Amino acid sequence: MDGTTLLPAPLPLGDLLAQKPIALFLDFDGTLIEIAPRPGDIHVPDGLPEHLQILGDRLGGRLALVSGRALDDLAAHLGEVGICRAGSHGASRLLGDGTRLGEEPRGLADGAIAELRAYAEENGLFYEAKAHGGALHFRGQPEKQEAALAFASDFAGSRGLSVTKGKGVVELVQPGATKAGAVEAFMKMSPFAGAMPVFVGDDVTDEDGFAGAEKYGGFGIAVGERPSQRARYHLDNVAAVHHWLEI
């Protein structure tokens, strides 16, 4: 498909659940909450953590947040919700009871962080420190996108890192930090195993999540107007996601 507007809306969640067990994987920014100019400026709707907990119970525990944010960042906005979550683009994972799933990935070296901060300051960008990487934000200056991407690619190549690109941001992450990896890790264990995975997300990095869902017989739902090569269905915006989730 050339764009999400050509994709149909998914069946209501209740109809899907009536057919077979469903495992839901949800992106955060741009999917559950509206995107803000800076990551710290987001507004979390009242009651969202409680609604997610209720949704997780409805799904028999087969609900996971999969975000580019670090887990401690998610916790700062949602509290310690009792559902599965994966941060840092899926590289860092917790079960609903807080038990860690897999090893904790390492962060960037101090020298690398200093160089990224210096580049951001010199070019009027916003640098966001992350537990397992770093991000250069150019949302307010889209004309600086190509230069930021070129710098990030060179930087990553010399340090054995990977680059991910999102809406107004380019991130440096450890190799293997993908949302598909998070889907696979959860789908290999109870209560996710055997269910049909559905990944809902709005950004380029969510394409990996869609692919992970497809691998286990599920599908992706793209949010917003971004073209998607992997999604099967489409929801217009954050409000439509909330309506579909019945939260």
C-alpha positions as CSV (number, residue, x, y, z in Angstrom):
1,M,0.0,0.0,0.0
2,D,1.2,3.5,-0.7
3,G,-0.4,5.0,2.5
4,T,-2.4,4.1,5.5
5,T,-5.5,5.9,4.1
6,L,-5.8,3.0,1.7
7,L,-6.0,0.4,4.5
8,P,-9.3,-0.6,6.1
9,A,-10.1,-0.2,9.7
10,P,-9.6,-3.4,11.8
11,L,-12.6,-5.4,13.1
12,P,-13.7,-4.2,16.6
13,L,-11.5,-5.7,19.3
14,G,-14.4,-7.5,20.8
15,D,-15.1,-9.3,17.6
16,L,-11.5,-10.4,17.3
17,L,-11.5,-11.7,20.9
18,A,-14.6,-13.7,20.1
19,Q,-12.7,-15.5,17.3
20,K,-9.5,-16.4,19.1
21,P,-7.0,-15.3,21.8
22,I,-5.3,-12.0,21.0
23,A,-2.0,-10.7,22.2
24,L,-1.8,-6.9,21.9
25,F,1.5,-4.9,21.5
26,L,1.0,-1.1,21.7
27,D,3.4,1.7,20.9
28,F,3.2,4.7,23.3
29,D,3.9,8.1,21.7
30,G,1.6,8.8,18.8
31,T,-0.5,5.7,19.6
32,L,-1.7,5.9,23.2
33,I,-0.7,9.5,23.7
34,E,-0.3,12.5,21.4
35,I,3.2,13.4,20.3
36,A,4.7,16.5,21.9
37,P,7.4,18.8,20.6
38,R,9.8,17.4,23.3
39,P,9.5,13.9,24.9
40,G,9.1,15.4,28.4
41,D,6.2,17.6,27.3
42,I,3.7,14.8,26.7
43,H,0.3,14.7,28.4
44,V,-0.9,11.3,29.7
45,P,-4.7,11.2,29.8
46,D,-6.3,10.8,33.2
47,G,-6.9,7.2,34.0
48,L,-4.8,5.8,31.2
49,P,-2.6,3.5,33.5
50,E,-5.8,2.1,35.1
51,H,-7.4,1.6,31.7
52,L,-4.4,-0.3,30.5
53,Q,-4.4,-2.5,33.6
54,I,-8.1,-3.4,32.9
55,L,-7.3,-4.1,29.3
56,G,-4.5,-6.4,30.3
57,D,-6.8,-8.3,32.6
58,R,-9.4,-8.6,29.8
59,L,-6.7,-10.1,27.6
60,G,-5.6,-12.5,30.2
61,G,-2.2,-10.8,30.6
62,R,-1.5,-10.7,26.9
63,L,-0.8,-7.0,26.7
64,A,2.6,-5.3,26.3
65,L,3.7,-1.7,25.7
66,V,6.6,-1.5,23.2
67,S,8.2,1.9,23.1
68,G,11.3,3.8,22.0
69,R,11.3,5.3,25.5
70,A,13.4,3.8,28.2
71,L,11.5,1.8,30.8
72,D,12.2,4.3,33.6
73,D,10.9,7.0,31.3
74,L,7.7,5.1,30.8
75,A,7.4,4.5,34.5
76,A,7.7,8.3,35.2
77,H,4.6,8.9,33.1
78,L,2.5,5.8,33.8
79,G,3.8,4.6,37.1
80,E,4.6,0.9,37.6
81,V,1.7,-0.5,35.7
82,G,1.2,-4.2,36.1
83,I,1.5,-5.1,32.4
84,C,4.4,-6.3,30.3
85,R,6.5,-3.5,28.7
86,A,9.5,-3.2,26.5
87,G,11.5,0.0,26.3
88,S,14.4,1.3,24.3
89,H,12.8,0.0,21.1
90,G,12.2,-3.4,22.6
91,A,15.7,-4.1,23.9
92,S,14.8,-3.8,27.6
93,R,11.9,-5.9,28.8
94,L,9.8,-6.4,31.9
95,L,7.0,-8.8,32.7
96,G,3.9,-7.6,34.4
97,D,5.2,-8.4,37.8
98,G,8.4,-6.4,37.2
99,T,10.6,-9.5,36.5
100,R,13.2,-8.8,33.8
101,L,12.9,-10.8,30.6
102,G,16.4,-11.3,29.1
103,E,19.6,-9.4,29.8
104,E,19.7,-5.6,30.3
105,P,21.4,-4.0,27.3
106,R,24.4,-1.7,28.0
107,G,24.2,2.1,27.5
108,L,26.5,4.4,25.5
109,A,30.0,5.3,26.7
110,D,30.5,8.7,28.3
111,G,32.6,9.8,25.4
112,A,29.9,9.0,22.9
113,I,27.3,10.8,24.9
114,A,29.5,13.9,25.1
115,E,30.0,13.9,21.4
116,L,26.3,13.6,20.7
117,R,25.5,16.4,23.1
118,A,28.1,18.6,21.5
119,Y,26.7,18.0,18.0
120,A,23.2,18.8,19.2
121,E,24.3,22.0,20.9
122,E,26.3,23.1,17.8
123,N,23.4,22.5,15.5
124,G,20.5,23.7,17.6
125,L,19.0,20.3,18.1
126,F,17.6,18.7,21.3
127,Y,19.6,15.8,22.6
128,E,17.7,13.2,24.7
129,A,19.8,10.9,26.9
130,K,18.4,7.3,27.0
131,A,19.3,4.4,29.2
132,H,20.5,2.4,26.2
133,G,21.2,5.0,23.5
134,G,20.7,8.6,22.6
135,A,18.4,10.6,20.4
136,L,18.8,13.7,18.3
137,H,15.4,15.6,17.9
138,F,14.8,17.9,14.9
139,R,11.0,18.0,15.0
140,G,11.1,21.8,15.0
141,Q,13.7,22.0,12.3
142,P,12.9,19.5,9.6
143,E,15.5,21.1,7.3
144,K,18.2,19.6,9.5
145,Q,17.0,16.0,9.1
146,E,19.4,14.9,6.4
147,A,22.4,16.3,8.1
148,A,21.4,14.7,11.4
149,L,20.9,11.4,9.7
150,A,24.3,11.6,8.0
151,F,26.0,12.4,11.2
152,A,24.2,9.6,13.1
153,S,25.1,7.1,10.4
154,D,28.8,8.0,10.5
155,F,28.7,8.0,14.3
156,A,27.0,4.6,14.6
157,G,29.3,3.0,12.0
158,S,32.4,4.0,14.0
159,R,31.1,2.6,17.3
160,G,29.2,-0.5,16.4
161,L,25.8,1.0,17.0
162,S,22.6,1.0,14.9
163,V,20.4,3.9,13.7
164,T,16.7,4.1,13.9
165,K,14.7,7.0,12.5
166,G,11.3,8.2,13.7
167,K,9.1,11.3,13.5
168,G,11.4,14.2,13.9
169,V,14.1,12.1,15.6
170,V,17.1,9.9,14.9
171,E,18.3,7.5,17.5
172,L,21.5,5.6,18.2
173,V,20.8,2.2,19.7
174,Q,22.6,-1.0,20.4
175,P,22.4,-3.6,17.6
176,G,19.4,-5.9,17.8
177,A,17.2,-3.3,19.6
178,T,14.0,-3.8,17.5
179,K,10.4,-4.0,18.3
180,A,10.2,-7.3,16.4
181,G,12.6,-8.7,19.0
182,A,10.3,-7.7,21.8
183,V,7.3,-9.3,20.1
184,E,9.3,-12.5,19.6
185,A,10.5,-12.6,23.2
186,F,7.0,-12.2,24.7
187,M,5.4,-14.6,22.2
188,K,7.7,-17.4,23.2
189,M,6.3,-17.5,26.8
190,S,3.0,-17.8,28.6
191,P,0.4,-16.3,28.4
192,F,1.3,-14.9,25.0
193,A,2.3,-18.2,23.4
194,G,-0.3,-19.5,21.0
195,A,-2.3,-16.2,20.7
196,M,-2.6,-14.1,17.6
197,P,-0.4,-11.0,18.0
198,V,-1.6,-7.6,16.9
199,F,0.9,-4.7,16.9
200,V,-0.5,-1.1,16.9
201,G,1.9,1.8,16.2
202,D,2.3,5.1,14.4
203,D,6.0,5.4,13.5
204,V,8.6,3.9,11.2
205,T,10.1,1.8,14.0
206,D,6.8,0.1,14.4
207,E,7.2,-1.5,11.0
208,D,9.5,-4.0,12.8
209,G,6.7,-4.6,15.3
210,F,4.3,-5.3,12.5
211,A,6.8,-7.8,11.0
212,G,7.2,-9.5,14.4
213,A,3.4,-9.9,14.6
214,E,3.2,-11.3,11.1
215,K,5.9,-13.9,12.0
216,Y,3.5,-15.3,14.6
217,G,0.4,-15.3,12.4
218,G,-0.8,-11.8,13.4
219,F,-0.8,-8.3,11.8
220,G,-0.1,-4.7,12.3
221,I,-2.3,-1.7,12.6
222,A,-0.8,1.6,11.5
223,V,-1.9,4.9,13.2
224,G,-2.1,8.2,11.4
225,E,-1.2,9.1,7.9
226,R,2.3,7.7,7.6
227,P,2.7,5.3,4.7
228,S,3.2,1.7,5.8
229,Q,4.5,-1.3,3.9
230,R,3.7,-3.8,6.7
231,A,0.4,-2.8,8.3
232,R,-2.8,-4.6,7.4
233,Y,-5.2,-2.1,8.9
234,H,-5.4,1.5,9.8
235,L,-6.7,3.8,12.6
236,D,-6.8,7.5,12.1
237,N,-5.3,8.9,15.3
238,V,-4.8,8.4,19.1
239,A,-8.5,8.9,19.8
240,A,-9.4,6.2,17.3
241,V,-6.9,3.9,19.0
242,H,-8.5,4.5,22.4
243,H,-11.9,3.9,20.9
244,W,-10.8,0.6,19.3
245,L,-9.2,-0.5,22.6
246,E,-12.4,0.4,24.4
247,I,-10.5,2.4,27.0
